[in-house]
């Protein structure tokens, strides 16, 4: 399935209704995660539109949900993959642009997408392959991919919810694990004592042992991390403000999104394929800045000569060969 078709599918599946859109095939999973990410980036004001987002080389809001090693192991049958859980996971991910919600509101269905199948004492390459979710690699390993041994006969316990015991799993759903009682308790409001960010309500972080609300638009800030919403930046006047999208005015020069730059007072998208890149030396899409022509140039296929990994479509330039060549990334599982 092509990326843009998946973007539309995930927009429907993860829209305001929150409904699912049917199971996601393992071959479509990585693209579906990226499609969800693009939908969120556009909604939160980080990227202009879905077509632009499709072109961007690096956009990470969803963490390591699409680990290539895990996907390869699932395709090899070493990890069980649940396409229905994948669809439910993406549909249930927060629609909020609150930076604290992105890391704390993960649906329980996301825990069921990949399940280890290798029994205790079986051979493994990564922990996700193991039923017990632990792969021990001992001794000295001199190869890119090292083989280890699975430990554990039972799967990890599911994440507990508010009021449930967290003795065996401290990752509570929409709550936090009280280290005295070992039960999941309600998130703490602003002003309450805390030890970690995860103890505070959505929109707040733990600062100097106190839950402190991050700033909404117009609130004070020192850096963008002080701003509550991922679509905000910390302006020159040290207040949180929305990013200016492509074509918007940027009188100060720091208003544009991370993928734009201020040129002659107007936010302009960073260099893309076919654009000059001499001013920045970088291209924001899936191309690279050719140091001879100073133009954004199509990425090189495996086997082509290269000087650094950003030139390669695979993202890997093997400098151990003479001459250096683009090679497929080794996926370990």
N, C-alpha and C positions, 0 to 999 in steps of 0.2 A: 504494500500500500504506500502511495507516495506521501511525502511529508505534509503537503497542503491538505490532502484529503483527511489525514489524521488530525490536523489542526481543527478542521471543521467538525470532525467526529467528537473530539474532546471538548470543543466549545459546547456542543449539544449535551454531551454526557456530564460536563462539569459546570453547566450554566446555573442560572438562578434556581431552577427546579431541583437540582441536586440529584436527579435520577440517573440510573446507570444506562449504558448504551450497549449492553451485551458483552460477552467475553472478549478479551484482547489476546490475540495469538502471540506466542512467544517471539515470533519473528517481527512483530509490530510493537513490542513492548517498549524498547528504547525510544523509538520515534513517538510513541504515545506519551511517554514521560516528557519529552521535549515539547510536544504539542501543548500539553497542559502548562508547561513552564511559559511558553510563548503567550498563551491565553492570559495567564496571570500577569506577565510583564506588561502587556498592552493595557489590561484593565487597571493596573497600578501606576501607569504613566512612566514606565521606564523605557519603553519602546513605542514608536509611532503606531505601528500596525502589524498584523500577523505576517504579511509578506516580507516586511523589513526584518522581523524577528527570524523568519525562516533562513535569512541569509547570514545572520550573525554567527561568528565562529565560536564565541564563548558566551554562554548565558547560563548561569547556574543559580537557580532558586530552589531546586529540588534535591540538593545534596547528591548522595551516591545511590539514588534509587535505581539507576540503570547501570550498575557495575558490569563492565564487559565480561569479567571473569565469571560472575554469577550467571549471566545470561548464557555464556558458552557452556558452563557446566549443566545448566538446565536443558540446553539443546542436546547435550550428550547423554542425558538421562540420569545424571548423578544428583540432580536437584529436581524435586517435583515442583512444577509450575502450575498455579491456579489462575487461569485467565479471568474467571468470574471475580475472584478476589482482587485481581489487578484493576478491573473496571470499577469495582466498588471502592477500592483505595483511592483511585484518581478522582472519582466522583465525590468522595467524602472529604478530600483535602480542603482545608480552609479557603474560602473565597476572600478572606481578609487580606488587606495590604499591610497589616500590622506586622512589623518585623519580629516581634516576640511570638506571635501566633504561628509563624511559619515553622518554627522549630519545636513547638510544644503541642500542637493540635494534630497529631498523626492518627488517623482512624485505625481501629483494631484490625480492619481488613488488610492493611498494609503488611501486617506481621505474617499473613497467611499466603502471600504471593509466592514466596519461595520456601520450600521445606526440604531439609536434608534427608537423604535416603541411605547413606552409607552407615552400616552398623558399627558398633563398638569394635575397635581393633582393625577396622577396614582401612584401606589406603585412601589418602585424601590429598588434595592440593590446597584447598581453602576450607575454612571452618564451616561455611554455609553448606558444604556437601554432607556434613555429618549429622546424624540423627540427634546427637547430643550437642551439636553446634560448636564443637571444639576440635580443631585439627592441630595436633602437636607435631612440630617439625624440629627434631633434635639434631645435634651435631652440626658440623660445618657444611654448608651448602655452597657450592661454587657455580651452580647453574642458575639461569634466570627463573626457572620453575622448580621448586623443591617439593618432594613428596613426603608426607607425614602420615600419622596414624590418628584415626578418630577415637575419641574417648567419650563415653556416655551412652547409656542405653535408652534414655527417654528424652523427648524434645524439651526445650526450655519451657517453663510454665508461662501461660499467657499473661499479658499485662493486666494487673488488677485495676479495678475502678474505685471510685470514692467509697470509703467505708470497708473495703476489702483488705485482707492481709497482704502486705508487700514484703514479707519475710524472705520469700524466694525470688521475687522479682521487684526491684525498687522503681521500675519505670511505670508509674501510675498514669492512668488515662484521665486527663482533665483534672488532675489533682497532684499531690506530691506525697512521697513516702516519709512519714514522721519517723526519724531515727531513734526515737524513744519508745514509741508504742508499736512501730512497724505495721501501721495501718495507713491507708491512703486518706489524707485529710484535705480539706478545701484549700485552694490557693489563697495566699495572704493578700489583703488589700494594701494600697499605698499607705505608708507610715508604719506598717507592722514590721517586727523584727524578722530577719532572714539570714541565711548563710549562703544560699545559691540563688541564681536567677529563676530556676524552675519552681521555687517556692512561692513566687510572686504571681499575682493575677496577670492576665494578658494585658499588655500595654505597659508593664512595669518591669524593672530589673532590680537586682539586689545591689545597692550602693552603700558602702560603709555599714553593712549589717542592717540596712533598712530598705524595705521595698519602696522604690521611687518611680513615679510615672515618667515615662519618656515624653518629650515635648511634641504636642500636635503642631500643625502649621501656625506660625506666628510665635511659637514658644522659643525660649532661649536654647542655645546649643553651642558647643565648642567644635564638634565634628558631626558628620552625618549619623554616627551611631547614637547620638543623643536624640535624634528625631524618631518619632514613633513609626512613621510610615516609610516603606521602602521606596516610594515615589517622591520622597522629599530629600533635599540636600540642606546643608548648613550654609547659609548665605554669608556674604561679606559683612553683613550687619549682625552676624551671629544669632540669627533666628531661622527656624525651620521654614522652608518654602518648597512648593512644588517644582520639580524639574521643568524646564522649558523644552518643549519638543521641537523637532526639526521645523525650521521656518519662523520660529518665534524670536522675538528680540532678546538680546542678551547684553544690556548696557554695561553691566559690571564685568561680565566675562566668565562667571562661574555658575551660571544658571542652567546650562545645558545638561542633558542626560549623559551617562558615562559613554554612550556610543556616538555622541555628537561632539562638536567643538564650535567655539564661538569665532566666526569669521566675519569681520567687518560689521560687528554688532548683531549678527543673525546666527542662530543655532543651525549648523550644517552637519549632515551626517558624516561620520568619519570616512576615510577613503575605502572604496570598495573596488571590486574587479573592474579594471580598465581606468581607474582614477589615478591621478598623480599622488604619490605618497611621500615625496621628499621631505615635506614639512614635519611629518611625525615619524616616518620610518616604519609605520605599522598600517595594517589593513584590518578593518573590523569584521569583514565577512570571511568566507572560506577562500581566501586568496592570500598571497604574501607579497611583501614589498621587495621587488627586484632591485638590488643595490646598484645595478648597472643602468637600467632604464628609469629607475625611481617611479615605476608604475606598479599598481596592484596587478599581480599575475596569477593565472590559474595554478592551483596546487599540483605538485608533481606526482606521478604514479609510481608505484613500487618498481624499483630497478633503475629509476632515473637518478642521475648524479645530483648531489645536494651538498650544502655546506652546513645547514642547521635544520632542526626538526620542523620548524614552522613552515618550511618550504614544501613539506610532504603531505599528501592527502591522508596518509596513515598517521601523521603526527610523529613519525620516528625516522630520523636520519642516522644510519649506522656509520659512525665515523671510524669504526675499527677496520672497515674495508678500504681498499685503495683502488680506485677513488671511492669516496663516501657515496653511498646510495640510499635512496628511500626504501625502507623495508616495512613489512606489516608488523604491527605491534604484537609481541608475544603475549597471548592471553593464557594465564596460568589457571588450571583447574585440575 
